[in-house]
Structures are given as C-alpha cells and as structure tokens.
Amino acid sequence: MSITEMEAKAHELQELKRMREELEAEIEAAQDAIKAAMGDCESVTAGAYKITWKPVESVRLDAKALKAVLPDVAAQFTVKTTVRRFTVI
C-alpha cells in the first residue's frame, strides 16, 4: 500500500469512527428514553419486543486493596501481557 493509499484509508477510518460515535450517541439516547419510560419495571412487552432492564450483581477482586494488604500474594498472581496498540491521530 502506498503512502497516498494509506492516507486515504486513515481518512476513511477516522470518518467511520466519527459516524460510530454519532450512532453510539443515538443508541444511548434511545436506550435512555426506553429506560425512563420503564421506570422501576424490570420487564415490558412492547409489540413484538420484550424489553428487560434488570439489576445484575457482580463480584470483582479489588487488586489495589489486595496489593496494599498482601503484596506478596498479589505479586504471585500478577500476569504481565503485551499488546500492540493501534492509533491513528
């Protein structure tokens, strides 16, 4: 791929990302409107759609607290990974 083609592809990528941001904002607005209409209801049937908005609990490890209280144990179970970050500025 030539530099000119790469520049064109990078421009296309930036435009697609901008469009995605606009769509994500519209999606969030539609979800917020539905949630506001649902109020405290966890489930609603709207025509062909069943819409649910239920609380979900999760349990997570507080790594920062573990490191503060038991740094040796935290170090034993710490895994280092390497990834390549792709950015276009």
PyMOL Python script that loads the backbone (N, CA, C, O; Angstrom):
from pymol import cmd

cmd.read_pdbstr("""\
ATOM      1  N   MET A   1       0.852  -1.167   0.000  1.00  0.00           N
ATOM      2  CA  MET A   1       0.000   0.000   0.000  1.00  0.00           C
ATOM      3  C   MET A   1       0.902   1.235   0.000  1.00  0.00           C
ATOM      4  O   MET A   1       1.828   1.334   0.804  1.00  0.00           O
ATOM      5  N   SER A   2       0.628   2.163  -0.896  1.00  0.00           N
ATOM      6  CA  SER A   2       1.431   3.383  -0.974  1.00  0.00           C
ATOM      7  C   SER A   2       1.039   4.336   0.165  1.00  0.00           C
ATOM      8  O   SER A   2       0.018   4.144   0.826  1.00  0.00           O
ATOM      9  N   ILE A   3       1.860   5.355   0.378  1.00  0.00           N
ATOM     10  CA  ILE A   3       1.585   6.357   1.415  1.00  0.00           C
ATOM     11  C   ILE A   3       0.272   7.074   1.120  1.00  0.00           C
ATOM     12  O   ILE A   3      -0.503   7.351   2.036  1.00  0.00           O
ATOM     13  N   THR A   4       0.021   7.373  -0.143  1.00  0.00           N
ATOM     14  CA  THR A   4      -1.223   8.048  -0.528  1.00  0.00           C
ATOM     15  C   THR A   4      -2.426   7.170  -0.226  1.00  0.00           C
ATOM     16  O   THR A   4      -3.437   7.650   0.287  1.00  0.00           O
ATOM     17  N   GLU A   5      -2.320   5.888  -0.544  1.00  0.00           N
ATOM     18  CA  GLU A   5      -3.417   4.958  -0.248  1.00  0.00           C
ATOM     19  C   GLU A   5      -3.615   4.805   1.262  1.00  0.00           C
ATOM     20  O   GLU A   5      -4.745   4.716   1.743  1.00  0.00           O
ATOM     21  N   MET A   6      -2.502   4.775   2.002  1.00  0.00           N
ATOM     22  CA  MET A   6      -2.589   4.654   3.450  1.00  0.00           C
ATOM     23  C   MET A   6      -3.241   5.898   4.054  1.00  0.00           C
ATOM     24  O   MET A   6      -4.033   5.792   4.990  1.00  0.00           O
ATOM     25  N   GLU A   7      -2.912   7.065   3.523  1.00  0.00           N
ATOM     26  CA  GLU A   7      -3.528   8.306   3.995  1.00  0.00           C
ATOM     27  C   GLU A   7      -5.036   8.284   3.728  1.00  0.00           C
ATOM     28  O   GLU A   7      -5.827   8.671   4.588  1.00  0.00           O
ATOM     29  N   ALA A   8      -5.427   7.834   2.544  1.00  0.00           N
ATOM     30  CA  ALA A   8      -6.846   7.749   2.204  1.00  0.00           C
ATOM     31  C   ALA A   8      -7.571   6.764   3.126  1.00  0.00           C
ATOM     32  O   ALA A   8      -8.688   7.027   3.570  1.00  0.00           O
ATOM     33  N   LYS A   9      -6.932   5.640   3.405  1.00  0.00           N
ATOM     34  CA  LYS A   9      -7.524   4.627   4.283  1.00  0.00           C
ATOM     35  C   LYS A   9      -7.638   5.168   5.709  1.00  0.00           C
ATOM     36  O   LYS A   9      -8.634   4.914   6.386  1.00  0.00           O
ATOM     37  N   ALA A  10      -6.620   5.918   6.176  1.00  0.00           N
ATOM     38  CA  ALA A  10      -6.656   6.522   7.505  1.00  0.00           C
ATOM     39  C   ALA A  10      -7.773   7.550   7.591  1.00  0.00           C
ATOM     40  O   ALA A  10      -8.459   7.633   8.610  1.00  0.00           O
ATOM     41  N   HIS A  11      -7.965   8.336   6.533  1.00  0.00           N
ATOM     42  CA  HIS A  11      -9.059   9.315   6.484  1.00  0.00           C
ATOM     43  C   HIS A  11     -10.408   8.595   6.555  1.00  0.00           C
ATOM     44  O   HIS A  11     -11.307   9.021   7.281  1.00  0.00           O
ATOM     45  N   GLU A  12     -10.543   7.513   5.804  1.00  0.00           N
ATOM     46  CA  GLU A  12     -11.772   6.723   5.817  1.00  0.00           C
ATOM     47  C   GLU A  12     -12.027   6.168   7.226  1.00  0.00           C
ATOM     48  O   GLU A  12     -13.160   6.180   7.707  1.00  0.00           O
ATOM     49  N   LEU A  13     -10.986   5.692   7.867  1.00  0.00           N
ATOM     50  CA  LEU A  13     -11.105   5.155   9.218  1.00  0.00           C
ATOM     51  C   LEU A  13     -11.579   6.228  10.189  1.00  0.00           C
ATOM     52  O   LEU A  13     -12.462   5.970  11.007  1.00  0.00           O
ATOM     53  N   GLN A  14     -11.015   7.409  10.115  1.00  0.00           N
ATOM     54  CA  GLN A  14     -11.426   8.498  11.002  1.00  0.00           C
ATOM     55  C   GLN A  14     -12.890   8.870  10.767  1.00  0.00           C
ATOM     56  O   GLN A  14     -13.618   9.137  11.723  1.00  0.00           O
ATOM     57  N   GLU A  15     -13.321   8.891   9.530  1.00  0.00           N
ATOM     58  CA  GLU A  15     -14.716   9.216   9.212  1.00  0.00           C
ATOM     59  C   GLU A  15     -15.654   8.136   9.753  1.00  0.00           C
ATOM     60  O   GLU A  15     -16.714   8.457  10.290  1.00  0.00           O
ATOM     61  N   LEU A  16     -15.283   6.878   9.619  1.00  0.00           N
ATOM     62  CA  LEU A  16     -16.095   5.785  10.150  1.00  0.00           C
ATOM     63  C   LEU A  16     -16.191   5.853  11.663  1.00  0.00           C
ATOM     64  O   LEU A  16     -17.254   5.598  12.229  1.00  0.00           O
ATOM     65  N   LYS A  17     -15.095   6.195  12.322  1.00  0.00           N
ATOM     66  CA  LYS A  17     -15.116   6.340  13.775  1.00  0.00           C
ATOM     67  C   LYS A  17     -16.033   7.483  14.197  1.00  0.00           C
ATOM     68  O   LYS A  17     -16.757   7.366  15.185  1.00  0.00           O
ATOM     69  N   ARG A  18     -16.006   8.584  13.454  1.00  0.00           N
ATOM     70  CA  ARG A  18     -16.888   9.714  13.748  1.00  0.00           C
ATOM     71  C   ARG A  18     -18.345   9.297  13.612  1.00  0.00           C
ATOM     72  O   ARG A  18     -19.183   9.652  14.441  1.00  0.00           O
ATOM     73  N   MET A  19     -18.639   8.539  12.558  1.00  0.00           N
ATOM     74  CA  MET A  19     -20.009   8.054  12.341  1.00  0.00           C
ATOM     75  C   MET A  19     -20.426   7.110  13.464  1.00  0.00           C
ATOM     76  O   MET A  19     -21.570   7.145  13.917  1.00  0.00           O
ATOM     77  N   ARG A  20     -19.489   6.260  13.916  1.00  0.00           N
ATOM     78  CA  ARG A  20     -19.782   5.340  15.006  1.00  0.00           C
ATOM     79  C   ARG A  20     -20.126   6.114  16.273  1.00  0.00           C
ATOM     80  O   ARG A  20     -21.063   5.753  16.985  1.00  0.00           O
ATOM     81  N   GLU A  21     -19.373   7.177  16.561  1.00  0.00           N
ATOM     82  CA  GLU A  21     -19.649   7.990  17.745  1.00  0.00           C
ATOM     83  C   GLU A  21     -21.042   8.592  17.684  1.00  0.00           C
ATOM     84  O   GLU A  21     -21.749   8.627  18.691  1.00  0.00           O
ATOM     85  N   GLU A  22     -21.444   9.067  16.503  1.00  0.00           N
ATOM     86  CA  GLU A  22     -22.793   9.623  16.338  1.00  0.00           C
ATOM     87  C   GLU A  22     -23.848   8.542  16.568  1.00  0.00           C
ATOM     88  O   GLU A  22     -24.844   8.782  17.251  1.00  0.00           O
ATOM     89  N   LEU A  23     -23.633   7.351  15.999  1.00  0.00           N
ATOM     90  CA  LEU A  23     -24.586   6.255  16.180  1.00  0.00           C
ATOM     91  C   LEU A  23     -24.655   5.812  17.638  1.00  0.00           C
ATOM     92  O   LEU A  23     -25.738   5.531  18.151  1.00  0.00           O
ATOM     93  N   GLU A  24     -23.503   5.748  18.307  1.00  0.00           N
ATOM     94  CA  GLU A  24     -23.491   5.357  19.715  1.00  0.00           C
ATOM     95  C   GLU A  24     -24.271   6.361  20.560  1.00  0.00           C
ATOM     96  O   GLU A  24     -24.969   5.971  21.497  1.00  0.00           O
ATOM     97  N   ALA A  25     -24.158   7.653  20.235  1.00  0.00           N
ATOM     98  CA  ALA A  25     -24.913   8.675  20.958  1.00  0.00           C
ATOM     99  C   ALA A  25     -26.416   8.508  20.723  1.00  0.00           C
ATOM    100  O   ALA A  25     -27.210   8.652  21.653  1.00  0.00           O
ATOM    101  N   GLU A  26     -26.806   8.204  19.485  1.00  0.00           N
ATOM    102  CA  GLU A  26     -28.222   7.984  19.176  1.00  0.00           C
ATOM    103  C   GLU A  26     -28.748   6.732  19.877  1.00  0.00           C
ATOM    104  O   GLU A  26     -29.869   6.728  20.385  1.00  0.00           O
ATOM    105  N   ILE A  27     -27.940   5.672  19.903  1.00  0.00           N
ATOM    106  CA  ILE A  27     -28.323   4.429  20.583  1.00  0.00           C
ATOM    107  C   ILE A  27     -28.524   4.698  22.068  1.00  0.00           C
ATOM    108  O   ILE A  27     -29.512   4.258  22.656  1.00  0.00           O
ATOM    109  N   GLU A  28     -27.591   5.417  22.668  1.00  0.00           N
ATOM    110  CA  GLU A  28     -27.691   5.721  24.100  1.00  0.00           C
ATOM    111  C   GLU A  28     -28.928   6.559  24.394  1.00  0.00           C
ATOM    112  O   GLU A  28     -29.600   6.330  25.400  1.00  0.00           O
ATOM    113  N   ALA A  29     -29.239   7.518  23.542  1.00  0.00           N
ATOM    114  CA  ALA A  29     -30.423   8.354  23.732  1.00  0.00           C
ATOM    115  C   ALA A  29     -31.700   7.513  23.648  1.00  0.00           C
ATOM    116  O   ALA A  29     -32.620   7.704  24.444  1.00  0.00           O
ATOM    117  N   ALA A  30     -31.760   6.583  22.686  1.00  0.00           N
ATOM    118  CA  ALA A  30     -32.932   5.713  22.556  1.00  0.00           C
ATOM    119  C   ALA A  30     -33.062   4.812  23.777  1.00  0.00           C
ATOM    120  O   ALA A  30     -34.164   4.620  24.290  1.00  0.00           O
ATOM    121  N   GLN A  31     -31.949   4.261  24.248  1.00  0.00           N
ATOM    122  CA  GLN A  31     -31.982   3.418  25.446  1.00  0.00           C
ATOM    123  C   GLN A  31     -32.435   4.218  26.663  1.00  0.00           C
ATOM    124  O   GLN A  31     -33.241   3.734  27.458  1.00  0.00           O
ATOM    125  N   ASP A  32     -31.928   5.424  26.812  1.00  0.00           N
ATOM    126  CA  ASP A  32     -32.304   6.260  27.946  1.00  0.00           C
ATOM    127  C   ASP A  32     -33.801   6.587  27.921  1.00  0.00           C
ATOM    128  O   ASP A  32     -34.448   6.618  28.968  1.00  0.00           O
ATOM    129  N   ALA A  33     -34.346   6.829  26.733  1.00  0.00           N
ATOM    130  CA  ALA A  33     -35.779   7.119  26.618  1.00  0.00           C
ATOM    131  C   ALA A  33     -36.605   5.908  27.037  1.00  0.00           C
ATOM    132  O   ALA A  33     -37.606   6.050  27.739  1.00  0.00           O
ATOM    133  N   ILE A  34     -36.188   4.720  26.607  1.00  0.00           N
ATOM    134  CA  ILE A  34     -36.904   3.498  26.974  1.00  0.00           C
ATOM    135  C   ILE A  34     -36.803   3.266  28.482  1.00  0.00           C
ATOM    136  O   ILE A  34     -37.797   2.930  29.126  1.00  0.00           O
ATOM    137  N   LYS A  35     -35.604   3.444  29.047  1.00  0.00           N
ATOM    138  CA  LYS A  35     -35.411   3.257  30.489  1.00  0.00           C
ATOM    139  C   LYS A  35     -36.269   4.228  31.282  1.00  0.00           C
ATOM    140  O   LYS A  35     -36.860   3.847  32.292  1.00  0.00           O
ATOM    141  N   ALA A  36     -36.346   5.472  30.841  1.00  0.00           N
ATOM    142  CA  ALA A  36     -37.164   6.470  31.530  1.00  0.00           C
ATOM    143  C   ALA A  36     -38.629   6.065  31.499  1.00  0.00           C
ATOM    144  O   ALA A  36     -39.344   6.227  32.487  1.00  0.00           O
ATOM    145  N   ALA A  37     -39.077   5.538  30.363  1.00  0.00           N
ATOM    146  CA  ALA A  37     -40.471   5.096  30.246  1.00  0.00           C
ATOM    147  C   ALA A  37     -40.740   3.869  31.105  1.00  0.00           C
ATOM    148  O   ALA A  37     -41.850   3.705  31.613  1.00  0.00           O
ATOM    149  N   MET A  38     -39.750   3.009  31.275  1.00  0.00           N
ATOM    150  CA  MET A  38     -39.918   1.796  32.078  1.00  0.00           C
ATOM    151  C   MET A  38     -39.967   2.098  33.573  1.00  0.00           C
ATOM    152  O   MET A  38     -40.621   1.379  34.327  1.00  0.00           O
ATOM    153  N   GLY A  39     -39.287   3.146  34.002  1.00  0.00           N
ATOM    154  CA  GLY A  39     -39.262   3.470  35.424  1.00  0.00           C
ATOM    155  C   GLY A  39     -38.660   2.329  36.231  1.00  0.00           C
ATOM    156  O   GLY A  39     -37.522   1.928  35.985  1.00  0.00           O
ATOM    157  N   ASP A  40     -39.427   1.794  37.208  1.00  0.00           N
ATOM    158  CA  ASP A  40     -38.947   0.710  38.056  1.00  0.00           C
ATOM    159  C   ASP A  40     -39.261  -0.677  37.499  1.00  0.00           C
ATOM    160  O   ASP A  40     -38.857  -1.677  38.092  1.00  0.00           O
ATOM    161  N   CYS A  41     -39.966  -0.760  36.382  1.00  0.00           N
ATOM    162  CA  CYS A  41     -40.317  -2.058  35.798  1.00  0.00           C
ATOM    163  C   CYS A  41     -39.048  -2.754  35.298  1.00  0.00           C
ATOM    164  O   CYS A  41     -38.164  -2.123  34.719  1.00  0.00           O
ATOM    165  N   GLU A  42     -38.981  -4.055  35.531  1.00  0.00           N
ATOM    166  CA  GLU A  42     -37.833  -4.823  35.062  1.00  0.00           C
ATOM    167  C   GLU A  42     -38.066  -5.430  33.687  1.00  0.00           C
ATOM    168  O   GLU A  42     -37.113  -5.788  32.996  1.00  0.00           O
ATOM    169  N   SER A  43     -39.330  -5.550  33.286  1.00  0.00           N
ATOM    170  CA  SER A  43     -39.649  -6.191  32.012  1.00  0.00           C
ATOM    171  C   SER A  43     -40.910  -5.567  31.430  1.00  0.00           C
ATOM    172  O   SER A  43     -41.885  -5.324  32.140  1.00  0.00           O
ATOM    173  N   VAL A  44     -40.874  -5.311  30.127  1.00  0.00           N
ATOM    174  CA  VAL A  44     -42.017  -4.734  29.425  1.00  0.00           C
ATOM    175  C   VAL A  44     -42.122  -5.413  28.064  1.00  0.00           C
ATOM    176  O   VAL A  44     -41.108  -5.662  27.412  1.00  0.00           O
ATOM    177  N   THR A  45     -43.347  -5.713  27.634  1.00  0.00           N
ATOM    178  CA  THR A  45     -43.579  -6.202  26.282  1.00  0.00           C
ATOM    179  C   THR A  45     -44.138  -5.049  25.477  1.00  0.00           C
ATOM    180  O   THR A  45     -45.173  -4.481  25.828  1.00  0.00           O
ATOM    181  N   ALA A  46     -43.456  -4.703  24.398  1.00  0.00           N
ATOM    182  CA  ALA A  46     -43.862  -3.599  23.536  1.00  0.00           C
ATOM    183  C   ALA A  46     -44.015  -4.153  22.127  1.00  0.00           C
ATOM    184  O   ALA A  46     -43.053  -4.196  21.360  1.00  0.00           O
ATOM    185  N   GLY A  47     -45.234  -4.579  21.790  1.00  0.00           N
ATOM    186  CA  GLY A  47     -45.464  -5.175  20.482  1.00  0.00           C
ATOM    187  C   GLY A  47     -44.676  -6.462  20.348  1.00  0.00           C
ATOM    188  O   GLY A  47     -44.858  -7.394  21.131  1.00  0.00           O
ATOM    189  N   ALA A  48     -43.804  -6.515  19.360  1.00  0.00           N
ATOM    190  CA  ALA A  48     -43.014  -7.717  19.099  1.00  0.00           C
ATOM    191  C   ALA A  48     -41.762  -7.797  19.977  1.00  0.00           C
ATOM    192  O   ALA A  48     -41.009  -8.767  19.885  1.00  0.00           O
ATOM    193  N   TYR A  49     -41.532  -6.789  20.826  1.00  0.00           N
ATOM    194  CA  TYR A  49     -40.301  -6.726  21.598  1.00  0.00           C
ATOM    195  C   TYR A  49     -40.544  -6.962  23.083  1.00  0.00           C
ATOM    196  O   TYR A  49     -41.477  -6.411  23.668  1.00  0.00           O
ATOM    197  N   LYS A  50     -39.696  -7.783  23.681  1.00  0.00           N
ATOM    198  CA  LYS A  50     -39.674  -7.921  25.130  1.00  0.00           C
ATOM    199  C   LYS A  50     -38.422  -7.189  25.599  1.00  0.00           C
ATOM    200  O   LYS A  50     -37.304  -7.560  25.241  1.00  0.00           O
ATOM    201  N   ILE A  51     -38.618  -6.151  26.398  1.00  0.00           N
ATOM    202  CA  ILE A  51     -37.526  -5.306  26.850  1.00  0.00           C
ATOM    203  C   ILE A  51     -37.305  -5.575  28.331  1.00  0.00           C
ATOM    204  O   ILE A  51     -38.245  -5.493  29.121  1.00  0.00           O
ATOM    205  N   THR A  52     -36.092  -5.889  28.709  1.00  0.00           N
ATOM    206  CA  THR A  52     -35.776  -6.114  30.113  1.00  0.00           C
ATOM    207  C   THR A  52     -34.685  -5.162  30.561  1.00  0.00           C
ATOM    208  O   THR A  52     -33.779  -4.815  29.803  1.00  0.00           O
ATOM    209  N   TRP A  53     -34.799  -4.749  31.821  1.00  0.00           N
ATOM    210  CA  TRP A  53     -33.803  -3.873  32.425  1.00  0.00           C
ATOM    211  C   TRP A  53     -33.713  -4.290  33.886  1.00  0.00           C
ATOM    212  O   TRP A  53     -34.363  -3.726  34.765  1.00  0.00           O
ATOM    213  N   LYS A  54     -32.882  -5.299  34.106  1.00  0.00           N
ATOM    214  CA  LYS A  54     -32.800  -5.932  35.416  1.00  0.00           C
ATOM    215  C   LYS A  54     -31.467  -5.636  36.081  1.00  0.00           C
ATOM    216  O   LYS A  54     -30.447  -5.475  35.411  1.00  0.00           O
ATOM    217  N   PRO A  55     -31.484  -5.567  37.411  1.00  0.00           N
ATOM    218  CA  PRO A  55     -30.208  -5.403  38.113  1.00  0.00           C
ATOM    219  C   PRO A  55     -29.367  -6.673  38.004  1.00  0.00           C
ATOM    220  O   PRO A  55     -29.891  -7.785  38.073  1.00  0.00           O
ATOM    221  N   VAL A  56     -28.077  -6.495  37.835  1.00  0.00           N
ATOM    222  CA  VAL A  56     -27.149  -7.611  37.728  1.00  0.00           C
ATOM    223  C   VAL A  56     -26.033  -7.365  38.743  1.00  0.00           C
ATOM    224  O   VAL A  56     -25.403  -6.307  38.740  1.00  0.00           O
ATOM    225  N   GLU A  57     -25.797  -8.340  39.601  1.00  0.00           N
ATOM    226  CA  GLU A  57     -24.731  -8.213  40.586  1.00  0.00           C
ATOM    227  C   GLU A  57     -23.478  -8.912  40.074  1.00  0.00           C
ATOM    228  O   GLU A  57     -23.552  -9.935  39.393  1.00  0.00           O
ATOM    229  N   SER A  58     -22.338  -8.346  40.411  1.00  0.00           N
ATOM    230  CA  SER A  58     -21.077  -8.981  40.053  1.00  0.00           C
ATOM    231  C   SER A  58     -20.120  -8.832  41.229  1.00  0.00           C
ATOM    232  O   SER A  58     -20.229  -7.906  42.032  1.00  0.00           O
ATOM    233  N   VAL A  59     -19.197  -9.755  41.306  1.00  0.00           N
ATOM    234  CA  VAL A  59     -18.181  -9.727  42.350  1.00  0.00           C
ATOM    235  C   VAL A  59     -16.833  -9.639  41.646  1.00  0.00           C
ATOM    236  O   VAL A  59     -16.521 -10.435  40.761  1.00  0.00           O
ATOM    237  N   ARG A  60     -16.043  -8.657  42.059  1.00  0.00           N
ATOM    238  CA  ARG A  60     -14.738  -8.457  41.433  1.00  0.00           C
ATOM    239  C   ARG A  60     -13.658  -8.367  42.498  1.00  0.00           C
ATOM    240  O   ARG A  60     -13.913  -7.970  43.635  1.00  0.00           O
ATOM    241  N   LEU A  61     -12.488  -8.730  42.120  1.00  0.00           N
ATOM    242  CA  LEU A  61     -11.347  -8.652  43.010  1.00  0.00           C
ATOM    243  C   LEU A  61     -10.830  -7.213  43.033  1.00  0.00           C
ATOM    244  O   LEU A  61     -10.610  -6.612  41.981  1.00  0.00           O
ATOM    245  N   ASP A  62     -10.643  -6.675  44.206  1.00  0.00           N
ATOM    246  CA  ASP A  62     -10.069  -5.345  44.360  1.00  0.00           C
ATOM    247  C   ASP A  62      -8.553  -5.499  44.410  1.00  0.00           C
ATOM    248  O   ASP A  62      -7.970  -5.636  45.485  1.00  0.00           O
ATOM    249  N   ALA A  63      -7.926  -5.474  43.250  1.00  0.00           N
ATOM    250  CA  ALA A  63      -6.482  -5.717  43.134  1.00  0.00           C
ATOM    251  C   ALA A  63      -5.680  -4.678  43.910  1.00  0.00           C
ATOM    252  O   ALA A  63      -4.653  -5.011  44.501  1.00  0.00           O
ATOM    253  N   LYS A  64      -6.129  -3.439  43.919  1.00  0.00           N
ATOM    254  CA  LYS A  64      -5.408  -2.387  44.625  1.00  0.00           C
ATOM    255  C   LYS A  64      -5.383  -2.668  46.128  1.00  0.00           C
ATOM    256  O   LYS A  64      -4.348  -2.516  46.778  1.00  0.00           O
ATOM    257  N   ALA A  65      -6.538  -3.083  46.679  1.00  0.00           N
ATOM    258  CA  ALA A  65      -6.598  -3.407  48.109  1.00  0.00           C
ATOM    259  C   ALA A  65      -5.765  -4.643  48.418  1.00  0.00           C
ATOM    260  O   ALA A  65      -5.086  -4.696  49.444  1.00  0.00           O
ATOM    261  N   LEU A  66      -5.814  -5.640  47.532  1.00  0.00           N
ATOM    262  CA  LEU A  66      -5.015  -6.851  47.735  1.00  0.00           C
ATOM    263  C   LEU A  66      -3.527  -6.526  47.773  1.00  0.00           C
ATOM    264  O   LEU A  66      -2.796  -7.033  48.624  1.00  0.00           O
ATOM    265  N   LYS A  67      -3.083  -5.676  46.846  1.00  0.00           N
ATOM    266  CA  LYS A  67      -1.674  -5.280  46.812  1.00  0.00           C
ATOM    267  C   LYS A  67      -1.277  -4.533  48.083  1.00  0.00           C
ATOM    268  O   LYS A  67      -0.153  -4.670  48.565  1.00  0.00           O
ATOM    269  N   ALA A  68      -2.205  -3.743  48.623  1.00  0.00           N
ATOM    270  CA  ALA A  68      -1.906  -2.980  49.834  1.00  0.00           C
ATOM    271  C   ALA A  68      -1.792  -3.885  51.053  1.00  0.00           C
ATOM    272  O   ALA A  68      -0.933  -3.668  51.908  1.00  0.00           O
ATOM    273  N   VAL A  69      -2.660  -4.907  51.140  1.00  0.00           N
ATOM    274  CA  VAL A  69      -2.690  -5.775  52.322  1.00  0.00           C
ATOM    275  C   VAL A  69      -1.745  -6.964  52.190  1.00  0.00           C
ATOM    276  O   VAL A  69      -1.047  -7.310  53.143  1.00  0.00           O
ATOM    277  N   LEU A  70      -1.718  -7.582  51.032  1.00  0.00           N
ATOM    278  CA  LEU A  70      -0.889  -8.779  50.809  1.00  0.00           C
ATOM    279  C   LEU A  70      -0.080  -8.628  49.517  1.00  0.00           C
ATOM    280  O   LEU A  70      -0.382  -9.290  48.524  1.00  0.00           O
ATOM    281  N   PRO A  71       0.919  -7.786  49.519  1.00  0.00           N
ATOM    282  CA  PRO A  71       1.663  -7.531  48.287  1.00  0.00           C
ATOM    283  C   PRO A  71       2.360  -8.770  47.720  1.00  0.00           C
ATOM    284  O   PRO A  71       2.479  -8.908  46.502  1.00  0.00           O
ATOM    285  N   ASP A  72       2.822  -9.674  48.596  1.00  0.00           N
ATOM    286  CA  ASP A  72       3.495 -10.884  48.104  1.00  0.00           C
ATOM    287  C   ASP A  72       2.526 -11.797  47.362  1.00  0.00           C
ATOM    288  O   ASP A  72       2.862 -12.352  46.315  1.00  0.00           O
ATOM    289  N   VAL A  73       1.322 -11.948  47.910  1.00  0.00           N
ATOM    290  CA  VAL A  73       0.298 -12.788  47.265  1.00  0.00           C
ATOM    291  C   VAL A  73      -0.114 -12.156  45.936  1.00  0.00           C
ATOM    292  O   VAL A  73      -0.243 -12.847  44.926  1.00  0.00           O
ATOM    293  N   ALA A  74      -0.316 -10.848  45.946  1.00  0.00           N
ATOM    294  CA  ALA A  74      -0.698 -10.154  44.707  1.00  0.00           C
ATOM    295  C   ALA A  74       0.370 -10.339  43.636  1.00  0.00           C
ATOM    296  O   ALA A  74       0.056 -10.549  42.464  1.00  0.00           O
ATOM    297  N   ALA A  75       1.631 -10.260  44.045  1.00  0.00           N
ATOM    298  CA  ALA A  75       2.728 -10.418  43.088  1.00  0.00           C
ATOM    299  C   ALA A  75       2.763 -11.828  42.506  1.00  0.00           C
ATOM    300  O   ALA A  75       3.089 -12.011  41.334  1.00  0.00           O
ATOM    301  N   GLN A  76       2.426 -12.824  43.328  1.00  0.00           N
ATOM    302  CA  GLN A  76       2.417 -14.212  42.849  1.00  0.00           C
ATOM    303  C   GLN A  76       1.399 -14.429  41.741  1.00  0.00           C
ATOM    304  O   GLN A  76       1.614 -15.252  40.850  1.00  0.00           O
ATOM    305  N   PHE A  77       0.293 -13.697  41.790  1.00  0.00           N
ATOM    306  CA  PHE A  77      -0.792 -13.924  40.848  1.00  0.00           C
ATOM    307  C   PHE A  77      -0.944 -12.800  39.828  1.00  0.00           C
ATOM    308  O   PHE A  77      -1.990 -12.657  39.195  1.00  0.00           O
ATOM    309  N   THR A  78       0.102 -12.014  39.681  1.00  0.00           N
ATOM    310  CA  THR A  78       0.092 -10.946  38.689  1.00  0.00           C
ATOM    311  C   THR A  78       0.702 -11.482  37.399  1.00  0.00           C
ATOM    312  O   THR A  78       1.768 -12.098  37.410  1.00  0.00           O
ATOM    313  N   VAL A  79       0.019 -11.243  36.302  1.00  0.00           N
ATOM    314  CA  VAL A  79       0.466 -11.718  34.997  1.00  0.00           C
ATOM    315  C   VAL A  79       0.717 -10.506  34.101  1.00  0.00           C
ATOM    316  O   VAL A  79      -0.126  -9.616  33.991  1.00  0.00           O
ATOM    317  N   LYS A  80       1.870 -10.487  33.473  1.00  0.00           N
ATOM    318  CA  LYS A  80       2.212  -9.406  32.550  1.00  0.00           C
ATOM    319  C   LYS A  80       1.883  -9.841  31.133  1.00  0.00           C
ATOM    320  O   LYS A  80       2.240 -10.941  30.711  1.00  0.00           O
ATOM    321  N   THR A  81       1.195  -8.963  30.395  1.00  0.00           N
ATOM    322  CA  THR A  81       0.875  -9.246  28.996  1.00  0.00           C
ATOM    323  C   THR A  81       1.359  -8.088  28.130  1.00  0.00           C
ATOM    324  O   THR A  81       1.536  -6.971  28.616  1.00  0.00           O
ATOM    325  N   THR A  82       1.565  -8.354  26.879  1.00  0.00           N
ATOM    326  CA  THR A  82       1.974  -7.329  25.926  1.00  0.00           C
ATOM    327  C   THR A  82       1.002  -7.333  24.759  1.00  0.00           C
ATOM    328  O   THR A  82       0.676  -8.385  24.208  1.00  0.00           O
ATOM    329  N   VAL A  83       0.543  -6.145  24.388  1.00  0.00           N
ATOM    330  CA  VAL A  83      -0.330  -5.983  23.226  1.00  0.00           C
ATOM    331  C   VAL A  83       0.223  -4.852  22.374  1.00  0.00           C
ATOM    332  O   VAL A  83       1.017  -4.035  22.841  1.00  0.00           O
ATOM    333  N   ARG A  84      -0.201  -4.816  21.136  1.00  0.00           N
ATOM    334  CA  ARG A  84       0.168  -3.716  20.256  1.00  0.00           C
ATOM    335  C   ARG A  84      -1.021  -2.783  20.144  1.00  0.00           C
ATOM    336  O   ARG A  84      -2.103  -3.207  19.736  1.00  0.00           O
ATOM    337  N   ARG A  85      -0.840  -1.528  20.497  1.00  0.00           N
ATOM    338  CA  ARG A  85      -1.919  -0.550  20.435  1.00  0.00           C
ATOM    339  C   ARG A  85      -1.873   0.149  19.080  1.00  0.00           C
ATOM    340  O   ARG A  85      -0.841   0.680  18.672  1.00  0.00           O
ATOM    341  N   PHE A  86      -3.021   0.136  18.387  1.00  0.00           N
ATOM    342  CA  PHE A  86      -3.131   0.772  17.078  1.00  0.00           C
ATOM    343  C   PHE A  86      -3.840   2.105  17.232  1.00  0.00           C
ATOM    344  O   PHE A  86      -4.963   2.146  17.735  1.00  0.00           O
ATOM    345  N   THR A  87      -3.214   3.197  16.811  1.00  0.00           N
ATOM    346  CA  THR A  87      -3.841   4.509  16.856  1.00  0.00           C
ATOM    347  C   THR A  87      -3.612   5.260  15.552  1.00  0.00           C
ATOM    348  O   THR A  87      -2.599   5.071  14.879  1.00  0.00           O
ATOM    349  N   VAL A  88      -4.562   6.107  15.210  1.00  0.00           N
ATOM    350  CA  VAL A  88      -4.436   6.999  14.064  1.00  0.00           C
ATOM    351  C   VAL A  88      -4.798   8.377  14.591  1.00  0.00           C
ATOM    352  O   VAL A  88      -5.923   8.603  15.036  1.00  0.00           O
ATOM    353  N   ILE A  89      -3.845   9.293  14.540  1.00  0.00           N
ATOM    354  CA  ILE A  89      -4.072  10.645  15.067  1.00  0.00           C
ATOM    355  C   ILE A  89      -4.142  11.637  13.942  1.00  0.00           C
ATOM    356  O   ILE A  89      -4.328  12.831  14.182  1.00  0.00           O
TER     357      ILE A  89
END
""", "prot")
cmd.dss("prot")
cmd.show_as("cartoon", "prot")
cmd.util.cbc("prot")
cmd.orient("prot")
